[in-house]
């Protein structure tokens, strides 16, 4: 089942786009089309569905709000696995969208033939993946954390800290249990650390460096397996 999110602040345009997706999309009786007329509604879709396989996103948002490109950069990095289709009424924005990975740019008014082509490309690019959201109890609240945003997970006594850039969520859990709920893109480099391979920029026998500048220790016992995990991850493209 493919979950397709559609973000457009123009409600009439949103309804028209959803209808075209239903009409022109590849045969997929179980697909879910989830419309959102605001970023807040899109966040609700992410939280309720746990993942979005394809996002059809208008570039222009109301004045003073993040653009569609900003939304993609913040919520759907390449490691999320979400396939992005941009749409806009302005041809000049066809170059701006290259700030992020995407499979297609649609010019409004939408051409059904091009919508069909965009959806076929997006479906073809969808890769099987593990869980997209990690559910934890942190600060007496249930949190849903975008797996792609997790840099590393650290264990200290009976607590586990899930590091997501500038934000850290702490929960009472075992690192083994957290690892079992994450996809294979996470590798154990130390008895107290679990890293997201998508964020690794360098590795040696004693430490791994992540894109945000964090350095994580690598134990001698786990170094060889970590190297194998990283090579397997890179070979998958």
C-alpha positions as CSV (number, residue, x, y, z in Angstrom):
1,X,0.0,0.0,0.0
2,X,1.4,3.4,-1.0
3,X,0.6,6.4,1.2
4,X,0.4,9.6,-0.9
5,X,0.4,13.0,0.8
6,X,-0.7,16.1,-1.1
7,X,0.1,19.5,0.2
8,X,-1.5,22.6,-1.3
9,X,-3.0,25.6,0.6
10,X,-5.5,26.2,-2.3
11,X,-8.4,23.8,-1.3
12,X,-9.8,23.7,-4.8
13,X,-6.5,22.9,-6.4
14,X,-5.9,20.3,-3.6
15,X,-9.1,18.5,-4.4
16,X,-8.3,18.6,-8.2
17,X,-4.8,17.2,-7.6
18,X,-6.2,14.4,-5.4
19,X,-8.7,13.5,-8.1
20,X,-6.0,13.4,-10.8
21,X,-3.9,11.1,-8.6
22,X,-6.8,8.8,-8.2
23,X,-7.5,8.8,-11.9
24,X,-4.0,8.7,-13.3
25,X,-2.0,6.8,-10.7
26,X,-0.7,3.2,-11.3
27,X,-3.1,0.4,-10.3
28,X,-3.0,0.3,-6.6
29,X,-6.4,-0.5,-4.9
30,X,-5.0,-0.2,-1.4
31,X,-3.3,3.2,-1.8
32,X,-4.2,6.1,0.6
33,X,-4.4,9.7,-0.7
34,X,-4.0,12.1,2.2
35,X,-4.8,15.7,1.4
36,X,-3.4,18.6,3.5
37,X,-4.1,22.3,3.0
38,X,-1.5,23.4,5.6
39,X,1.8,22.3,7.1
40,X,-0.1,21.5,10.3
41,X,-2.4,19.2,8.5
42,X,0.5,17.5,6.8
43,X,2.1,16.9,10.2
44,X,-1.1,15.2,11.4
45,X,-0.9,12.9,8.4
46,X,2.7,12.0,9.2
47,X,1.8,11.3,12.8
48,X,-1.3,9.2,12.0
49,X,0.1,7.3,9.0
50,X,3.6,6.9,10.4
51,X,5.0,7.3,6.9
52,X,4.4,9.0,3.5
53,X,5.7,7.1,0.5
54,X,5.0,9.9,-2.0
55,X,4.5,13.6,-1.3
56,X,3.0,15.8,-4.0
57,X,3.9,19.3,-2.8
58,X,3.0,22.8,-4.0
59,X,6.1,25.0,-3.8
60,X,4.2,28.2,-3.0
61,X,2.8,28.5,0.5
62,X,1.0,31.5,2.1
63,X,3.2,34.6,2.8
64,X,5.2,34.3,6.0
65,X,5.1,30.5,6.0
66,X,7.8,28.0,4.9
67,X,7.8,27.1,1.2
68,X,7.1,23.6,0.0
69,X,10.8,23.2,-0.5
70,X,11.5,24.2,3.2
71,X,8.9,21.6,4.3
72,X,10.6,18.9,2.3
73,X,14.0,19.9,3.7
74,X,12.8,19.8,7.3
75,X,10.5,16.7,7.2
76,X,11.5,14.5,4.3
77,X,15.3,14.2,3.9
78,X,16.6,11.7,1.3
79,X,17.1,9.1,4.0
80,X,13.3,9.2,4.8
81,X,12.6,7.3,1.6
82,X,9.7,9.7,0.7
83,X,9.5,10.4,-3.1
84,X,8.9,14.1,-3.8
85,X,6.8,15.5,-6.6
86,X,6.8,19.3,-6.7
87,X,4.1,21.4,-8.4
88,X,3.9,25.1,-9.1
89,X,2.2,27.6,-11.3
90,X,5.5,29.4,-11.9
91,X,8.0,27.8,-14.3
92,X,10.8,29.8,-12.7
93,X,10.6,27.6,-9.6
94,X,11.6,24.6,-11.6
95,X,15.2,25.4,-10.8
96,X,14.6,26.2,-7.1
97,X,13.3,22.7,-6.4
98,X,16.8,21.3,-7.1
99,X,17.7,22.3,-3.5
100,X,16.2,19.0,-2.6
101,X,16.0,15.5,-4.1
102,X,12.7,14.9,-6.1
103,X,11.4,12.8,-8.9
104,X,9.4,15.3,-10.9
105,X,8.3,18.9,-11.2
106,X,4.7,19.6,-12.4
107,X,3.6,22.9,-13.9
108,X,0.1,24.1,-13.0
109,X,-2.5,23.7,-14.4
110,X,-1.6,20.0,-14.2
111,X,-1.4,17.9,-17.3
112,X,-2.9,14.5,-16.6
113,X,-0.3,12.8,-18.8
114,X,2.5,14.4,-16.9
115,X,0.8,13.5,-13.6
116,X,0.7,9.9,-14.7
117,X,4.4,10.0,-15.6
118,X,5.3,11.6,-12.3
119,X,3.4,9.0,-10.3
120,X,4.9,6.1,-12.3
121,X,8.4,7.4,-11.6
122,X,7.6,7.9,-7.9
123,X,6.2,4.4,-7.5
124,X,9.2,2.9,-9.2
125,X,11.6,4.8,-6.8
126,X,9.8,3.6,-3.6
127,X,12.1,1.2,-1.8
128,X,11.1,-1.2,0.9
129,X,12.0,0.3,4.3
130,X,11.7,-0.3,8.0
131,X,9.6,1.8,10.4
132,X,9.5,5.5,9.5
133,X,8.5,6.6,13.1
134,X,9.8,5.6,16.5
135,X,7.3,5.8,19.3
136,X,8.8,6.5,22.8
137,X,7.7,7.9,26.2
138,X,9.7,11.0,27.0
139,X,8.9,13.6,29.6
140,X,5.7,11.9,30.5
141,X,4.5,12.2,27.0
142,X,4.2,9.8,24.1
143,X,6.5,11.0,21.3
144,X,6.6,10.0,17.6
145,X,10.1,10.6,16.2
146,X,10.9,10.7,12.5
147,X,13.5,7.8,12.2
148,X,15.3,9.7,9.4
149,X,16.0,12.6,11.8
150,X,17.7,10.4,14.4
151,X,21.5,10.8,14.3
152,X,22.4,8.4,17.1
153,X,21.0,6.7,20.2
154,X,22.9,6.6,23.4
155,X,22.4,4.4,26.5
156,X,23.3,5.4,30.0
157,X,22.3,3.1,32.9
158,X,18.6,2.6,32.5
159,X,18.0,5.6,30.2
160,X,18.2,5.9,26.4
161,X,18.7,9.3,24.7
162,X,17.6,9.6,21.1
163,X,19.6,12.4,19.5
164,X,17.9,14.3,16.6
165,X,20.2,17.3,15.8
166,X,19.5,20.0,18.4
167,X,16.7,18.0,20.1
168,X,17.2,15.0,22.4
169,X,14.4,12.7,23.6
170,X,15.2,10.6,26.8
171,X,13.2,7.5,27.7
172,X,13.5,4.5,30.0
173,X,14.4,1.6,27.8
174,X,17.1,-0.9,26.8
175,X,19.2,-0.1,23.7
176,X,18.6,-3.6,22.4
177,X,14.9,-3.0,22.4
178,X,15.2,0.4,20.6
179,X,17.5,-1.2,18.0
180,X,14.9,-3.9,17.4
181,X,12.3,-1.2,16.5
182,X,14.6,0.6,14.0
183,X,15.4,-0.2,10.4
184,X,18.7,-1.8,9.3
185,X,20.1,1.6,8.5
186,X,21.0,1.7,12.2
187,X,24.2,-0.1,13.4
188,X,25.6,-0.8,16.8
189,X,29.1,0.7,17.0
190,X,29.5,0.3,20.8
191,X,27.6,-1.3,23.6
192,X,26.2,2.2,24.5
193,X,25.7,3.6,21.1
194,X,23.6,3.0,18.0
195,X,24.2,5.2,14.9
196,X,22.2,6.1,11.8
197,X,24.4,5.1,8.9
198,X,22.8,7.8,6.7
199,X,24.5,10.4,8.8
200,X,28.1,9.0,8.8
201,X,30.8,11.0,7.1
202,X,33.9,9.2,8.3
203,X,34.9,6.1,10.1
204,X,38.1,4.7,11.6
205,X,39.0,2.0,14.1
206,X,38.1,4.1,17.2
207,X,35.4,6.5,16.3
208,X,32.8,7.5,13.7
209,X,32.0,11.1,12.8
210,X,28.5,12.2,11.9
211,X,27.3,15.1,9.6
212,X,26.3,17.2,12.6
213,X,29.9,17.0,13.9
214,X,29.3,14.5,16.7
215,X,32.0,11.9,17.2
216,X,30.8,8.5,18.5
217,X,33.2,5.8,20.0
218,X,33.7,2.5,18.1
219,X,34.5,-0.5,20.2
220,X,37.2,-2.9,18.9
221,X,34.7,-5.8,19.0
222,X,32.1,-4.0,16.9
223,X,34.4,-2.2,14.4
224,X,34.5,-4.8,11.7
225,X,30.7,-5.4,11.7
226,X,30.2,-1.6,11.6
227,X,32.4,-1.4,8.4
228,X,30.4,-4.2,6.8
229,X,27.1,-2.5,7.7
230,X,28.3,0.8,6.3
231,X,29.5,-0.8,3.0
232,X,26.2,-2.6,2.7
233,X,24.3,0.6,3.3
234,X,26.3,2.5,0.7
235,X,25.9,-0.3,-1.9
236,X,22.2,0.1,-1.7
237,X,22.5,3.7,-3.0
